[in-house]
Structure formats: structure tokens, C-alpha cells
Amino acid sequence: MKSLILPILAATSLVGTIALLNPSSASAGEIHDRQVNQQERIYKGVQQGTISQQEYKKLETREAKIAAQRRAYLSDGDLSRKEAVRLTNAQNRTSRAIYRDRHD
């Protein structure tokens, strides 16, 4: 059992080290995961009837713009800190809009 734990810990620490050395790749994944989460929140709001069709269209437009911006930033294969901050700020604004639309 102990012989299996050491290689797993080594692999885990290697992945963590790579993420620290290249924060942009980790940021790109986090941004994508958050995008998926926000889509789920929008769909739940539509299913529950708390988000109207007009609100849904606006939110989807915002999400599409963020996704397009993310693709454009990643087209060179790297996401800079500045680009990650811009995407995160856009996602923060969209997240607040989702909250407002679900609770109005």
C-alpha cells in the first residue's frame, strides 16, 4: 500500500508544480469551469421560471461574448495574467446579472 502512495504523491506534486510555473494554463481551465457553472445556473433559472426569455437571451449573449473572448485570447496558445483578469471580471459581472435575474 505504501509503495502505491509515494508515486501518487509525486505525480500530484508534479502537476501542482506545473500549474504554479504556468498559471495561465490553470486560469484557462478555471475560466472554462466557471463558464460551465454559470450556464448551469442560467438553465436552472429558466427551468424554475425565475429567468424570463428576454433575460435568458441577454445572459446567453454575455456568455457567448466571454467564450469568444476566451477563444481569441487562447488562439496564440497562452493566456496572460491580464487577459485572465479581464475574463474573470467579465464573468463576475455576468454572475451578478444571473443572480439579479434569478432573484428579481
trRosetta pair geometry for C-beta under 8 A, 3 or more apart (Angstrom, degrees):
i j d omega theta_ij theta_ji phi_ij phi_ji
1 4 6.0 -59 -161 31 35 108
1 5 6.8 34 149 -24 67 106
2 5 5.6 -52 -148 28 39 115
2 6 6.9 42 159 -23 67 100
3 6 6.6 -47 -154 25 31 110
3 7 7.9 21 157 -5 58 102
4 7 6.7 -62 -160 39 37 101
4 8 6.4 31 152 -16 69 115
5 8 5.7 -65 -151 41 33 112
5 9 6.1 31 156 -19 71 108
6 9 5.9 -55 -144 37 29 109
6 10 6.3 29 157 -19 64 107
7 10 5.5 -54 -144 37 34 113
7 11 6.2 34 157 -19 67 105
8 11 5.8 -54 -147 37 30 109
8 12 6.3 30 154 -19 64 108
9 12 5.6 -55 -145 38 31 112
9 13 6.3 26 158 -16 66 106
10 13 6.0 -57 -146 38 28 106
10 14 6.3 33 153 -24 63 107
11 14 5.6 -53 -148 33 32 115
11 15 6.6 32 154 -18 64 103
12 15 5.9 -53 -151 34 31 110
12 16 6.5 30 152 -16 64 107
13 16 5.5 -53 -148 39 36 114
13 17 6.2 40 152 -23 67 104
14 17 5.7 -53 -148 34 30 112
14 18 6.5 31 153 -19 64 104
15 18 5.8 -52 -149 34 32 111
15 19 6.5 32 152 -18 64 105
16 19 5.7 -55 -150 36 32 112
16 20 6.5 31 152 -18 65 105
17 20 5.7 -55 -150 36 33 111
17 21 6.3 29 154 -17 66 107
18 21 5.8 -57 -147 38 32 109
18 22 6.3 -20 168 29 67 103
18 25 8.0 -35 142 65 95 139
19 22 6.9 -80 -137 64 23 71
19 23 7.0 59 167 -103 63 49
19 25 7.1 -118 -120 78 62 99
19 26 4.4 73 -155 -66 99 131
20 23 7.0 4 -149 -68 27 83
22 25 4.9 32 124 9 113 109
22 26 7.3 139 103 -9 70 88
23 26 5.5 -60 -156 43 47 111
23 27 5.9 51 149 -26 77 106
23 81 7.1 32 91 -86 125 91
23 84 7.9 -81 128 -11 98 169
24 27 5.4 -53 -145 35 34 114
24 28 6.4 39 156 -25 65 101
24 78 5.5 37 121 -171 158 75
24 79 4.1 167 -171 67 101 75
24 80 6.4 -23 -103 -84 129 18
24 81 7.2 -99 -81 -57 89 54
24 84 6.6 -146 -125 -47 68 128
25 28 5.7 -47 -150 28 33 113
25 29 6.9 30 153 -13 62 104
25 79 7.4 145 -72 32 32 105
26 29 5.9 -58 -156 38 35 109
26 30 6.3 33 150 -18 68 109
27 30 5.6 -56 -145 39 33 112
27 31 6.1 35 156 -22 67 106
27 79 5.6 -139 83 103 114 132
27 81 7.8 161 -42 -111 166 51
27 84 4.0 -26 167 -125 150 138
28 31 5.8 -53 -147 35 28 111
28 32 6.5 28 153 -18 62 106
28 70 7.4 127 -142 -168 80 105
28 74 6.1 90 -129 -93 132 124
28 79 4.8 158 -66 -2 101 149
28 84 7.6 -93 -59 -99 56 102
29 32 5.7 -55 -148 37 32 111
29 33 6.2 32 154 -19 66 106
30 33 5.7 -53 -145 37 31 111
30 34 6.3 30 155 -19 64 106
31 34 5.8 -55 -148 37 29 111
31 35 6.4 37 149 -26 62 104
31 70 6.0 178 128 -118 134 130
31 79 7.9 -150 10 -167 144 164
31 84 6.8 -136 -52 -140 130 78
31 87 5.1 9 -134 131 140 137
31 88 6.9 -102 -100 -71 99 71
31 91 6.9 -157 -144 -39 80 149
32 35 5.4 -52 -151 30 33 117
32 36 6.6 34 152 -18 65 101
32 70 7.3 141 -75 172 76 155
33 36 5.7 -52 -154 33 34 112
33 37 6.5 35 148 -19 65 105
34 37 5.4 -52 -149 36 36 115
34 38 6.3 36 153 -19 67 103
34 91 5.5 48 125 -172 133 152
35 38 5.9 -54 -149 36 29 109
35 39 6.6 34 150 -22 62 104
35 63 6.8 122 -157 -157 90 96
35 66 6.6 -171 -109 111 111 124
35 67 6.4 106 -155 -82 147 89
35 70 7.5 -70 -59 -19 149 162
35 91 7.1 -96 -76 -111 68 121
36 39 5.7 -52 -152 32 32 114
36 40 6.7 34 151 -19 64 103
37 40 5.7 -55 -154 34 33 112
37 41 6.6 34 149 -20 65 104
38 41 5.4 -49 -149 34 38 115
38 42 6.5 41 151 -21 66 101
38 63 6.5 -176 109 -105 122 115
38 91 6.8 -141 -42 -155 150 93
38 94 6.2 43 -163 119 152 117
38 95 6.2 -101 -106 -89 116 77
38 98 6.2 -155 -156 -41 90 159
39 42 5.7 -53 -152 33 33 112
39 43 6.4 29 153 -16 66 106
39 63 6.5 105 -82 -153 83 155
40 43 5.8 -55 -145 39 32 109
40 44 6.2 34 155 -20 66 106
41 44 5.8 -53 -146 36 30 111
41 45 6.4 32 154 -20 62 106
41 95 8.0 55 63 -133 162 71
41 98 5.2 61 118 168 127 144
41 102 7.3 -80 169 -50 96 147
42 45 5.7 -58 -154 35 30 113
42 46 6.6 28 151 -18 65 104
42 51 6.6 -51 -159 39 63 178
42 56 6.8 116 179 -132 105 74
42 59 5.2 176 -120 126 127 142
42 60 7.1 135 170 -67 157 74
42 63 7.3 -78 -27 -40 157 146
42 98 6.0 -92 -75 -125 76 115
43 46 5.6 -52 -148 35 35 111
43 47 6.2 34 154 -18 67 106
44 47 5.6 -55 -145 39 32 111
44 48 6.1 22 158 -11 67 111
45 48 5.9 -60 -140 44 27 104
45 50 4.8 -87 -156 72 80 97
45 51 3.6 64 132 -15 113 118
45 56 7.9 -177 96 -88 107 87
45 98 7.0 -158 -25 -168 152 85
45 101 6.5 63 176 110 155 101
45 102 4.5 -103 -111 -97 121 99
46 49 7.7 37 178 -73 29 27
46 51 5.0 -55 -70 69 59 111
46 56 5.5 58 -90 -97 117 129
48 51 7.9 73 61 9 85 80
48 102 7.9 50 69 -146 130 95
50 101 7.2 118 133 134 86 69
50 102 4.6 54 122 -149 132 59
50 103 7.3 19 -179 -59 131 31
50 104 8.0 131 -179 43 87 66
51 55 4.8 -129 -165 94 79 124
51 56 5.3 106 138 -66 112 83
51 59 7.2 -35 -161 4 138 146
51 98 8.0 -29 -91 -148 134 67
51 101 5.0 48 -113 141 90 115
51 102 6.1 -30 -57 -84 94 66
52 55 4.7 95 52 11 77 102
52 56 6.7 -130 99 -9 40 90
52 101 7.8 -119 22 -167 74 105
53 56 5.4 -51 -146 34 32 118
53 57 6.5 34 155 -21 64 102
54 57 5.9 -51 -151 32 31 110
54 58 6.7 29 152 -16 63 105
55 58 5.7 -56 -152 37 34 112
55 59 6.2 30 154 -17 68 108
55 101 4.4 145 -174 -147 138 131
56 59 5.9 -59 -146 39 28 108
56 60 6.2 26 157 -18 65 110
57 60 5.8 -57 -144 39 28 110
57 61 6.4 32 155 -23 63 105
58 61 5.7 -55 -152 32 29 113
58 62 6.6 29 152 -17 64 105
58 97 7.6 -116 122 166 113 137
59 62 5.6 -53 -151 35 34 112
59 63 6.3 33 152 -18 67 106
59 94 7.0 109 -147 -162 77 96
59 97 6.4 179 -101 117 90 117
59 98 6.1 87 -131 -87 133 80
59 101 6.7 -97 -56 19 128 164
60 63 5.5 -52 -144 38 34 112
60 64 6.2 37 154 -22 66 105
61 64 5.7 -53 -147 35 30 112
61 65 6.5 32 153 -20 63 104
62 65 5.8 -54 -152 33 31 111
62 66 6.6 30 152 -17 64 104
62 90 7.8 -176 -180 174 93 96
62 93 7.9 -129 -165 104 135 98
62 94 4.8 166 136 -109 132 112
62 97 6.8 88 18 63 172 154
63 66 5.8 -54 -151 36 34 111
63 67 6.3 33 152 -19 66 107
63 94 6.5 120 -73 -161 68 151
64 67 5.6 -54 -146 38 32 111
64 68 6.2 32 155 -19 66 106
65 68 5.8 -54 -146 38 30 110
65 69 6.2 32 154 -20 64 107
65 90 7.6 -125 106 -175 102 139
66 69 5.6 -55 -147 37 30 112
66 70 6.3 34 152 -22 64 105
66 87 6.5 104 -160 -148 93 81
66 90 5.1 171 -103 123 104 129
66 91 6.2 99 -144 -72 151 76
66 94 6.6 -66 -37 -24 144 153
67 70 5.6 -52 -148 34 31 114
67 71 6.5 32 153 -18 64 104
68 71 5.7 -52 -149 36 33 111
68 72 6.4 34 152 -20 65 105
69 72 5.6 -54 -148 36 32 112
69 73 6.4 30 154 -18 65 106
69 86 7.5 -117 160 121 136 114
69 87 6.4 178 109 -97 117 90
69 90 7.0 75 58 27 156 170
70 73 5.8 -55 -147 37 30 109
70 74 6.2 15 158 -7 65 112
70 87 5.8 77 -85 -121 88 137
71 74 6.0 -66 -143 47 28 102
71 75 6.6 54 152 -55 63 89
72 75 5.6 -27 -156 -12 33 119
73 76 7.9 -65 171 27 38 92
73 79 5.4 58 138 -117 115 83
73 80 7.7 -118 -167 24 110 76
73 83 4.3 142 -145 -175 136 140
73 87 7.1 -96 12 -50 159 125
74 77 6.9 49 -179 -96 63 15
74 78 7.5 169 -132 48 53 15
74 79 5.8 -20 -85 -64 78 97
79 83 5.2 -128 -165 88 72 124
79 84 5.4 89 147 -62 111 92
79 87 8.0 -33 -162 4 126 143
80 83 4.7 95 55 8 79 102
80 84 6.9 -141 96 -5 41 87
81 84 5.6 -56 -147 37 32 112
81 85 6.3 34 154 -21 66 104
82 85 5.8 -51 -149 33 30 112
82 86 6.6 32 151 -20 62 104
83 86 5.6 -51 -150 33 34 113
83 87 6.4 31 153 -16 65 105
84 87 5.8 -56 -148 39 32 109
84 88 6.1 32 153 -20 66 108
85 88 5.6 -55 -144 38 30 112
85 89 6.3 32 156 -20 65 105
86 89 5.9 -56 -149 35 28 110
86 90 6.5 27 153 -17 63 106
87 90 5.7 -55 -149 37 32 111
87 91 6.3 31 153 -17 66 106
88 91 5.6 -55 -148 39 32 111
88 92 6.3 39 151 -25 65 102
89 92 5.5 -48 -147 31 33 116
89 93 6.6 33 154 -17 63 101
90 93 5.9 -53 -152 35 33 110
90 94 6.4 29 151 -15 65 108
91 94 5.6 -55 -145 41 34 111
91 95 6.0 41 154 -26 67 105
92 95 5.6 -51 -146 32 29 114
92 96 6.7 29 155 -17 62 103
93 96 5.9 -54 -153 34 31 110
93 97 6.6 32 149 -19 64 106
94 97 5.4 -54 -149 36 36 114
94 98 6.4 41 151 -23 67 101
95 98 5.6 -49 -150 31 33 113
95 99 6.6 35 151 -19 63 103
96 99 5.6 -52 -151 35 34 114
96 100 6.3 35 152 -19 66 104
97 100 5.7 -51 -145 37 32 111
97 101 6.2 29 157 -17 66 108
98 101 5.9 -59 -146 40 28 107
98 102 6.2 21 158 -15 65 111
99 102 6.0 -64 -147 40 26 105
99 103 6.1 -9 166 9 65 118
100 103 6.4 -80 -142 52 23 90
100 104 6.0 35 164 -48 67 108
101 104 6.2 -39 -133 7 26 115
